[in-house]
């Protein structure tokens, strides 16, 4: 790793990759990921990706998204996602992503809470198909440095401006500060803080904990989606998701006596609630999912990965019902962002599951997640490019009056730091990096301890990795409980 990059992207899922792919080719990018390159939930998405089939589908797509989200969605964000969907799909196909077709035409399937078929898919591994193709393309970019097993510990920030990140190298344990013109958080959800989750365990909401420490605005942090159907197991490991598409194709849910007890295509939160109630009524730890009820498609051909995994667990879905139970699946809340994916801190962006742009409201409509991540990551990259010094930032930022130095964000890095004007009026084309002590040009790179005199850092907390993780988890849970309490108080006041 070098000391300075134009853009640092934290995360290697579809949001991180699409950001990198839509920045100018001369942008110096560092992409870091906490685990292996394929340990993002983008790889795990089974069902598919929504798309606006034609103009006549707009109203129902919009209404389906709002109804699933209990009408707590930001309408402008939903509109932007839907209207951008077709161009995003076309771009993915140009990148080599393959979706199911018949006679040369795309096949559209349906999932819970959708009023019509509008979901494209690749077998039952759509996320893997999309993400692997995007990752492969990013890996070929000469302007991107990709580091795995590198964890973001904190951000370098002051005066509500982000100047970079502090990372931990897993192999050496070293804490390394890295400066940047812009930082993009694309680091996923919070499944790793739950005992039962479909997420990778490394997704522990690090950006949320950092936001809490630095007073970066969060929104709806208590909006956590439970997926109704994961394969029941007594093992303590990531839960295997049984795609909503299975029920969309006709699979039925049955109680302990084999009776169907619910409409399988209810929104996820309502269906999860019905399953919990049935489990309590039956005194069981799961209900049954009957894939033998599917008659319109060949189950083995349509869902090969699910069939294979269930066989490994001892269930032949062509003959047997399989035990399923709800589990934590998706995070609708997160770091508040506007339609440019800009957070409340200058030069800090967020896209994907870590962010809250209002698309999902209180409950995500099935197969909107991949689309939402791609649309808003692309928007962020284009905004960064068009506004290199972030001059149209949504908030008010105090600019120190001392003489400042900075690098041109998308310019010549070899030229070194450029002198800036005194006071709040800054010369055109310079970035926001403040180099008062020569941190960007000094022969010896600064340590985290040295930087803590200027930035809001707590180095002692970072050094014990286990303690750091425990504190972050506690911060997130505490904030979730606080938000639940605040919302309950607001509802009580309205009721009274």
Secondary structure, DSSP 8 states (H G I E B T S, - for coil): --SEEEEEEE--SHHHHHHHHTS-TT--EEEE-SS-TT-SGGGG--S-EE---SGGGHHHHHHHHHHHTTT-S-HHHHHHHHHHHHHHHHHHHHTT----EETTEE--B--TT-SS--EE-STT-HHHHHHHHHHHHHHT-TTEEEESSEEEEEEEEETTEEEEEEEEETTT--EEEEEEEEEEE----SGGGSSSBSS-TT---HHHHHHHHHT--EE-TT-EEEEEEEE--SSSS---B--HHHHHTT-EEE-TTS-B-S-TTS-HHHHHHHHHHHHHHHT-S-EEEEGGG--SS-HHHH-HHHHHHHHHTT--TTT--EEEEEEEEEE--EEE--TT-B-SSBTEEE-GGGEE-SSSTTS--TT-HHHHHHHHHHHHHHHHHHTTT-TT-SS-----SS--EE--TTS-GGG--EE--SSS---TT--S---TT-TTTSSS---HHHHTTTSS--HHHHSSHHHHHHHHHHHHHHHHHHHHHHHHHHHHHHH-
